[in-house]
Amino acid sequence: MTEDEDLFSKECKDVTPLKIKSKLVEIATKKPKPKPIAKQFMQDEKNALLDSLSDEYINAGIELDEDSFYIREGHSPDIIKRLKRGYWAVQGSIDLHGMVTDEAKAYVVNYIQECKKKKVRCIRIIHGKGYGSKNKEPVLKKKVRGWLAQKDEVIAYAQAQKHDGGSGVVIVLLKEY
C-alpha cells in the first residue's frame, strides 16, 4: 500500500455506508451473472469440424473444367458465370501462403464460420500457385477446393480471373444466412 492509500484507509475505518433506497442502485447491484462459456465444448466442436474434412475428397457436386470450378448439386450453372464475372462483391479475403496443410485447413474452416456469423456471401481464398513448395507444384490448391466442396456453407467456387490471381486464388460463394 502507498502512503496515500494507508492514510485514506485509516481515515475511513469508522465510516458506515448510507442506506439508500433507490431502484437504480438495486438494479445495478442485482445484475444477473453472465452464463459460463463452455470453452472445451467449443474446442471439441471445432476439432470435429476439422476432422470431418478429408484431404482426399472426391467432389460429389458438378465439376466443370477439372479444378477451376465447382457448383453444389441443385444450383444453376449460371452461378459460375456470375461468380467469375464479379456479380457478387468479394467481402473478405484470406491468404494461406506459408501455411502447412493442417494449419490452412483450420484457418479456412474458422474463416468460413466467421463469415457465416457475419452474413458474408462472397470470399477470396489465396492459396498460391505452389512456387514455394518442394516440387514447385501447388499443394494447397486441390486440398482447399476439396475442403470447400465438403463444406455445406459453400454453394460454388471459381478460379479467379488472371488479373485477380488466376490459378492461385479461388472465389467462393457462400449460402445466404
VEXNU-705245 format. One line per field, with one value per residue (C-alpha): residue in three letters; x, y, z; residue number from 1. Coordinates in steps of 0.001 Angstrom, whole numbers. Example, Ala and Ser with C-alpha at 12.3 -4.5 7.8 and 13.67 -1.06 7.14 Angstrom:
// residues 2
aa	[ALA:SER]
u	[12300:13670]
v	[-4500:-1060]
w	[7800:7140]
i	[1:2]
// end
This chain:
// residues 177
aa	[MET:THR:GLU:ASP:GLU:ASP:LEU:PHE:SER:LYS:GLU:CYS:LYS:ASP:VAL:THR:PRO:LEU:LYS:ILE:LYS:SER:LYS:LEU:VAL:GLU:ILE:ALA:THR:LYS:LYS:PRO:LYS:PRO:LYS:PRO:ILE:ALA:LYS:GLN:PHE:MET:GLN:ASP:GLU:LYS:ASN:ALA:LEU:LEU:ASP:SER:LEU:SER:ASP:GLU:TYR:ILE:ASN:ALA:GLY:ILE:GLU:LEU:ASP:GLU:ASP:SER:PHE:TYR:ILE:ARG:GLU:GLY:HIS:SER:PRO:ASP:ILE:ILE:LYS:ARG:LEU:LYS:ARG:GLY:TYR:TRP:ALA:VAL:GLN:GLY:SER:ILE:ASP:LEU:HIS:GLY:MET:VAL:THR:ASP:GLU:ALA:LYS:ALA:TYR:VAL:VAL:ASN:TYR:ILE:GLN:GLU:CYS:LYS:LYS:LYS:LYS:VAL:ARG:CYS:ILE:ARG:ILE:ILE:HIS:GLY:LYS:GLY:TYR:GLY:SER:LYS:ASN:LYS:GLU:PRO:VAL:LEU:LYS:LYS:LYS:VAL:ARG:GLY:TRP:LEU:ALA:GLN:LYS:ASP:GLU:VAL:ILE:ALA:TYR:ALA:GLN:ALA:GLN:LYS:HIS:ASP:GLY:GLY:SER:GLY:VAL:VAL:ILE:VAL:LEU:LEU:LYS:GLU:TYR]
u	[0:1162:1265:-1864:-3843:-2796:-3856:-7204:-7880:-7171:-9490:-12370:-12195:-15110:-17333:-20630:-22303:-25570:-28703:-30150:-33441:-33037:-34304:-31250:-28874:-30846:-30899:-27187:-26294:-28601:-27364:-27501:-24164:-23282:-23641:-20364:-18747:-18168:-14688:-13872:-17165:-16386:-12900:-14325:-16820:-14018:-11894:-14853:-15312:-11655:-11660:-14746:-12881:-10886:-7815:-8638:-12220:-13746:-16263:-19848:-21209:-20997:-17458:-16679:-13153:-11379:-10115:-11308:-14986:-17402:-21113:-23157:-25812:-29209:-27903:-27918:-24721:-25193:-23805:-20330:-20543:-21742:-19060:-16305:-17671:-17784:-21577:-21057:-18614:-15816:-16471:-13494:-10185:-7650:-4123:-2780:778:3376:913:1138:-1929:-3356:-2841:-4508:-7463:-8114:-7816:-10283:-12827:-12628:-12864:-15983:-17586:-16803:-18252:-21405:-21806:-21218:-23514:-20701:-21632:-18542:-14919:-11491:-9081:-5483:-3756:-883:440:2952:6139:7344:6735:9369:8349:7057:3583:520:-95:-2975:-4815:-6562:-6896:-8598:-11002:-11770:-12403:-14701:-16719:-17253:-18485:-22275:-21971:-20303:-22603:-19898:-16331:-14468:-10867:-10162:-9588:-5960:-5769:-7082:-4550:-5673:-4915:-3519:-6858:-10381:-13529:-16155:-19902:-21409:-25024:-27134:-27911]
v	[0:3512:6208:7882:4647:3885:7336:7029:3620:4993:7957:5831:2917:4138:5180:3309:3229:5106:3058:4355:3031:3647:1484:2322:1187:-2031:-2811:-2103:-4381:-7222:-7800:-11461:-13143:-13974:-17577:-19505:-20181:-23855:-23406:-27119:-27855:-25129:-26555:-30067:-28760:-27029:-30195:-32257:-29815:-30106:-33887:-34107:-32615:-35087:-34156:-36883:-35817:-36520:-33850:-35078:-31924:-30841:-30062:-28116:-27854:-30127:-27871:-24491:-24545:-26270:-25874:-27738:-30009:-28378:-24909:-23184:-23393:-19653:-19078:-19956:-17371:-14739:-15644:-15334:-12002:-10496:-10404:-10736:-8325:-10028:-9182:-10880:-12488:-14819:-15700:-19197:-18555:-20230:-22445:-26205:-28291:-28681:-25005:-23969:-26327:-24882:-21340:-21998:-23703:-20914:-18218:-19742:-19963:-16280:-15368:-17307:-15335:-12021:-12977:-12627:-14089:-13963:-14517:-14864:-17574:-17114:-20489:-19714:-21399:-23628:-21784:-22059:-25807:-28530:-29650:-26205:-27744:-26348:-28403:-26416:-25780:-29164:-29563:-26184:-26957:-30370:-28824:-26209:-28879:-30646:-27533:-27237:-23441:-23373:-23087:-22676:-21639:-20474:-19848:-16119:-14146:-13818:-10183:-11277:-14067:-16739:-20302:-19198:-17802:-19166:-17040:-18712:-18119:-18972:-19650:-16704:-16687]
w	[0:-724:1906:477:440:4008:5174:3370:4972:8461:7923:6617:9070:11235:8320:7827:4411:3898:3435:182:-1128:-4853:-7672:-9770:-7058:-6500:-10219:-10561:-7667:-8694:-12245:-13215:-13663:-17274:-18342:-18384:-21746:-22483:-23925:-24019:-25817:-28374:-28906:-29323:-31909:-33803:-33759:-35005:-37901:-38843:-38575:-40778:-43759:-45794:-47814:-50361:-51036:-54452:-55407:-55331:-56966:-60569:-61533:-64663:-66033:-63509:-60695:-61905:-60927:-58605:-58040:-55471:-56934:-57265:-58133:-61505:-63607:-64253:-60761:-62050:-64838:-62382:-59864:-62472:-63730:-60252:-59842:-56077:-54486:-52586:-48938:-47348:-48134:-46535:-47583:-46918:-48156:-45956:-44096:-43803:-44666:-41138:-40391:-43658:-43084:-39619:-40977:-43824:-41526:-38932:-41585:-43154:-39696:-39089:-42492:-41645:-38396:-40179:-43098:-45645:-49038:-51252:-50202:-51787:-50678:-51795:-51698:-54054:-57148:-55418:-56341:-52742:-52427:-52869:-56349:-57383:-57531:-55747:-52613:-51154:-54431:-54694:-50938:-50480:-53310:-51783:-48358:-49873:-51691:-48352:-46561:-46556:-46453:-49900:-52914:-55546:-56196:-59254:-60065:-60029:-63216:-64275:-63073:-59628:-59082:-61559:-60531:-57146:-55981:-55613:-55284:-53087:-52894:-49509:-48595:-47554:-43841]
i	[1:2:3:4:5:6:7:8:9:10:11:12:13:14:15:16:17:18:19:20:21:22:23:24:25:26:27:28:29:30:31:32:33:34:35:36:37:38:39:40:41:42:43:44:45:46:47:48:49:50:51:52:53:54:55:56:57:58:59:60:61:62:63:64:65:66:67:68:69:70:71:72:73:74:75:76:77:78:79:80:81:82:83:84:85:86:87:88:89:90:91:92:93:94:95:96:97:98:99:100:101:102:103:104:105:106:107:108:109:110:111:112:113:114:115:116:117:118:119:120:121:122:123:124:125:126:127:128:129:130:131:132:133:134:135:136:137:138:139:140:141:142:143:144:145:146:147:148:149:150:151:152:153:154:155:156:157:158:159:160:161:162:163:164:165:166:167:168:169:170:171:172:173:174:175:176:177]
// end
